[in-house]
Amino acid sequence: MTHSQSHIRMNNISFIGMAGCGKSTLGKAISEKYSLSFVDTDHLIESEYKMSLENVKKEFGYKFVRSAEEKAILGLDRTTEIISTGGSAIYSSISIHHLMSFSKIIYIDTPLDVIIERIGVGQERGLAVPDGLSIPEVYIERQPMYEKYAEVALDGSKSIDELTKSIELIINE
């Protein structure tokens, strides 16, 4: 970073939240609307291992998915303006603090019933959790962690258009 850039307000954004909360959809919408660079860390893992997140989990285990995610996040910097993290990113305080060093952490707080409606009750989303843990159990475990790290929380039950408008206010603060 050159000295001339250092006065620019930090407006990179990292989305955190449960699978199905809208992180990727919103991240894509914002990046397309403003021509900002966008990364979905789940996709980084999938391209690195050339398989779906669910298959990475089946083959190597949920802890492997979490460490692959940490590695993916630690490889990012302020050149990536919009980042959608995997739902388990919050298990790594190293990852979250890295993201905080160059981006605003926004929690897409989506009600459990909406998440279940979007992703179903089966775990075909590569959720980085031990086998047998239900979506409600994962939600209850993670919610306080998301709240702890969130600089801003948005209501994930709102439409993408409404959420985009909220993000615009944050970007233009």
C-alpha positions, 0 to 999 in steps of 0.5 A: 500500500502506498502512502497516497492510498492510506487515507482512503476509508476502509470499505472492504466488506467480509460477510459472516453467517450461517450457510443459507443466510445469503452471504454469497448472493449478497456478495455477488450482487454488491460486487456486480453493482459496484464492479468490486472484486469478490471472493467466496471462500467456499469456492476457493476451497472447491477449486483448490481441491477440485470437488464440492465442499460436501465432498471435501468434508466427506473425504477429509473431515470437517476439521480439514474444511475449517483449516482449508478455510482458514488458509484461504482467508489468510491468503486474502488482502484488501485487494479483495473488496467483498468477501463471503466466508464459509459459515465456519470461518468464525471458529478461527479467531486468526481468520476473523482478526485477519479480515478485521485488519482490512475489512468491515465484518458484517453478520447476515443474521438470518432466522433459523426457519429461513435458513432451514427453508433455504438449505433443507435439513440435510447437510448437503452444503458441506457444513464444517461440523461433526456428523450428526449435528443438526442445523438447529444445533449448529445455529445455536452454537454459532450465533453467539460467535457471529454476534461477537465478531460482527461490526454490523448485523443485518437482517438476513430475512430481508430481500437482496435489494433491501440488504444491498441498500443497507450495504450501500449506506455502509460502503458510503459511510 
